[in-house]
Amino acid sequence: MLVIIVGAGRIGEAIVGFLEELGIHTRIIDTDPERCGLISRKYSAAVFHGDGRDEELLKIAGADEADTLVACTDDDDVNLAVCKTAKERFSIPRVIARVNHLSTDISKFREYADVVLSEGELLIRAVENAILQRTPHILFEDEQSKVIVLKAKVPTTSSLIGTKVKDLINDGKVAALLIRDGKVTEIKDDTEIMYGDEFIVAGERSKVTLFISMLLTKS
């Protein structure tokens, strides 16, 4: 297996170290001669000094035979161009893209990258997961459509105890299934949230996250 990494910054270096521990053959391309020198001294991976958008340099680095390419520079335009070349010119089977800024149009990356990792979205996801840490029961999640299904239990301190369930879900932004005393319970117009209730909530991740965070908020 051969992996080409474009970008030898802190993220690129971490990936090199990880792959080297696994015994995976790696080649690195970077425009910074100092970073190239550092990587070549610390790791056994072949290092190429130059612009990863350069087709000839990619070919020299082995793009024709690469199984995976990771574009992880700190410049989104560069990463997009590298991914485009990797797919269109070299047909690399698996292309992974780093997206640095929330303002970047990720849809453009998805035309050429098999995996798109947005640092901004990953940070948001980490914060959301921290909010949900008391209820980490993810039953289903679709990264592309951003749909998630979560199971959450109402704590004794919930500020929503006594609130009518339909008041929270009537806008249709989430779908909820109520489990009370171990049984699925019909949600009627006057059904109020009680301590010990469990909810299976489905919908767009941001809406489900809001519902659960409200459920876990102390009164």
C-alpha positions as CSV (number, residue, x, y, z in Angstrom):
1,M,0.0,0.0,0.0
2,L,1.3,3.5,-0.9
3,V,-0.1,6.7,0.6
4,I,0.9,10.1,-0.7
5,I,0.5,13.0,1.8
6,V,0.5,16.6,0.4
7,G,1.3,18.9,3.3
8,A,3.9,18.2,5.9
9,G,2.6,20.5,8.7
10,R,1.6,19.2,12.1
11,I,-1.3,17.2,10.8
12,G,0.7,15.8,7.9
13,E,3.5,14.8,10.2
14,A,1.1,13.1,12.6
15,I,-0.3,11.1,9.8
16,V,3.2,10.1,8.6
17,G,4.1,8.9,12.1
18,F,0.8,6.9,12.4
19,L,1.3,5.2,9.0
20,E,4.9,4.5,9.6
21,E,4.0,2.7,12.8
22,L,1.6,0.5,10.8
23,G,4.4,-0.2,8.3
24,I,2.5,1.6,5.4
25,H,4.7,3.0,2.7
26,T,4.4,6.8,2.6
27,R,5.6,9.7,0.4
28,I,5.3,13.3,1.4
29,I,5.2,16.5,-0.7
30,D,5.6,20.0,0.8
31,T,6.7,23.5,-0.3
32,D,8.6,24.2,2.9
33,P,12.2,23.0,2.7
34,E,12.6,23.1,6.5
35,R,9.6,20.9,7.0
36,C,10.8,18.5,4.3
37,G,14.2,18.3,6.1
38,L,12.5,17.7,9.4
39,I,10.3,14.9,8.1
40,S,13.1,13.2,6.2
41,R,15.3,13.2,9.4
42,K,12.5,11.8,11.7
43,Y,10.9,9.3,9.4
44,S,11.8,6.8,6.7
45,A,9.2,8.2,4.3
46,A,10.4,9.6,1.0
47,V,10.0,13.4,0.9
48,F,9.6,15.6,-2.1
49,H,10.1,19.4,-2.0
50,G,7.6,21.2,-4.2
51,D,4.0,22.1,-5.0
52,G,1.5,19.2,-4.6
53,R,-0.5,20.7,-7.4
54,D,2.3,19.9,-9.9
55,E,1.2,16.9,-11.9
56,E,4.8,16.0,-12.8
57,L,5.8,16.1,-9.1
58,L,2.9,13.9,-8.2
59,K,3.9,11.4,-10.9
60,I,7.4,11.3,-9.6
61,A,6.1,10.8,-6.1
62,G,4.2,7.7,-7.4
63,A,0.7,9.0,-7.9
64,D,0.2,6.4,-10.7
65,E,0.5,3.6,-8.2
66,A,-0.8,5.2,-5.0
67,D,-3.7,3.7,-3.2
68,T,-4.5,6.8,-1.2
69,L,-3.8,10.5,-1.3
70,V,-4.2,12.9,1.6
71,A,-4.4,16.6,0.9
72,C,-3.8,18.3,4.2
73,T,-2.1,21.6,3.6
74,D,-3.4,24.7,5.4
75,D,-4.7,26.2,2.1
76,D,-8.1,25.0,1.0
77,D,-7.6,26.0,-2.6
78,V,-4.4,24.0,-2.7
79,N,-6.1,21.0,-1.2
80,L,-9.0,21.2,-3.6
81,A,-6.7,21.4,-6.6
82,V,-4.6,18.4,-5.4
83,C,-7.8,16.3,-4.9
84,K,-9.0,17.2,-8.4
85,T,-5.7,16.2,-10.0
86,A,-5.5,13.0,-7.9
87,K,-8.9,11.9,-9.2
88,E,-9.0,13.2,-12.7
89,R,-5.4,12.7,-13.7
90,F,-4.3,9.7,-11.7
91,S,-7.5,8.0,-10.7
92,I,-6.2,7.4,-7.1
93,P,-8.8,5.1,-5.5
94,R,-9.1,6.9,-2.2
95,V,-8.6,10.7,-1.8
96,I,-8.9,12.3,1.6
97,A,-9.2,16.1,1.9
98,R,-8.6,18.5,4.8
99,V,-10.9,21.6,4.9
100,N,-9.6,24.3,7.1
101,H,-12.3,27.0,7.1
102,L,-16.0,26.9,7.7
103,S,-16.6,29.4,4.9
104,T,-15.2,26.9,2.4
105,D,-17.7,25.2,0.1
106,I,-17.3,21.6,1.0
107,S,-19.6,20.5,-1.9
108,K,-16.7,21.3,-4.3
109,F,-14.4,18.9,-2.4
110,R,-17.0,16.1,-2.5
111,E,-16.7,16.1,-6.3
112,Y,-13.1,14.8,-6.0
113,A,-12.5,13.5,-2.5
114,D,-13.9,10.3,-1.0
115,V,-13.5,11.6,2.5
116,V,-13.8,15.3,3.5
117,L,-12.7,16.4,6.9
118,S,-13.7,19.9,7.9
119,E,-11.8,21.1,10.9
120,G,-14.6,23.6,11.8
121,E,-17.2,20.9,11.6
122,L,-15.1,18.5,13.6
123,L,-14.8,21.1,16.3
124,I,-18.5,21.7,16.3
125,R,-19.1,18.0,16.5
126,A,-16.7,17.7,19.4
127,V,-18.6,20.4,21.3
128,E,-21.9,18.8,20.5
129,N,-20.6,15.4,21.7
130,A,-19.5,17.1,24.9
131,I,-23.0,18.4,25.4
132,L,-24.3,14.9,24.8
133,Q,-21.8,13.1,26.9
134,R,-24.4,12.1,29.5
135,T,-26.4,10.4,26.8
136,P,-23.8,8.9,24.3
137,H,-26.3,6.4,22.7
138,I,-26.1,7.1,19.0
139,L,-28.2,4.5,17.3
140,F,-27.7,5.7,13.7
141,E,-25.8,8.5,12.0
142,D,-25.5,9.5,8.3
143,E,-22.6,11.8,7.7
144,Q,-23.8,12.9,4.2
145,S,-27.3,13.8,5.1
146,K,-26.4,14.8,8.7
147,V,-29.3,12.8,10.0
148,I,-28.9,11.2,13.5
149,V,-30.9,9.0,15.8
150,L,-30.2,9.3,19.5
151,K,-31.5,7.6,22.6
152,A,-31.6,9.8,25.7
153,K,-32.9,9.4,29.3
154,V,-34.5,12.3,31.2
155,P,-32.4,13.1,34.3
156,T,-34.0,14.1,37.6
157,T,-32.6,17.6,37.1
158,S,-34.1,18.2,33.6
159,S,-35.7,21.6,33.1
160,L,-38.2,20.0,30.7
161,I,-39.9,17.8,33.4
162,G,-43.6,18.7,33.2
163,T,-43.3,20.1,29.7
164,K,-45.7,18.7,27.1
165,V,-43.8,16.6,24.6
166,K,-45.8,17.9,21.7
167,D,-44.8,21.4,22.5
168,L,-41.3,20.4,21.6
169,I,-41.9,18.3,18.5
170,N,-44.9,20.0,16.8
171,D,-42.6,22.0,14.6
172,G,-41.7,18.7,12.9
173,K,-38.0,19.3,13.1
174,V,-37.5,16.1,15.0
175,A,-39.4,12.8,15.4
176,A,-39.6,11.4,18.9
177,L,-40.5,8.0,20.3
178,L,-41.3,7.9,24.0
179,I,-40.4,4.9,26.2
180,R,-41.9,5.0,29.7
181,D,-41.5,2.2,32.2
182,G,-39.9,0.1,29.5
183,K,-42.8,0.4,27.1
184,V,-43.4,2.5,24.0
185,T,-45.9,5.1,25.1
186,E,-48.2,7.1,22.8
187,I,-47.5,10.8,22.8
188,K,-50.8,12.5,23.3
189,D,-51.6,16.2,23.3
190,D,-51.3,16.3,27.1
191,T,-48.3,13.9,27.6
192,E,-45.8,15.5,29.9
193,I,-42.1,14.7,30.2
194,M,-41.4,12.7,33.4
195,Y,-38.2,11.7,35.2
196,G,-37.0,8.4,33.9
197,D,-38.6,8.8,30.4
198,E,-36.5,7.7,27.5
199,F,-36.6,9.3,24.1
200,I,-35.5,8.0,20.7
201,V,-35.1,11.1,18.7
202,A,-34.4,11.3,14.9
203,G,-33.8,14.2,12.6
204,E,-31.2,16.6,11.4
205,R,-28.2,16.5,13.7
206,S,-28.4,20.1,14.8
207,K,-32.1,19.8,15.7
208,V,-31.7,16.6,17.6
209,T,-28.7,18.1,19.4
210,L,-30.8,21.0,20.5
211,F,-33.6,18.8,21.7
212,I,-31.2,16.6,23.8
213,S,-29.3,19.6,25.2
214,M,-32.6,21.1,26.4
215,L,-33.5,17.7,27.9
216,L,-30.3,17.6,29.8
217,T,-30.3,21.2,31.0
218,K,-30.7,21.5,34.7
219,S,-33.8,23.3,36.1
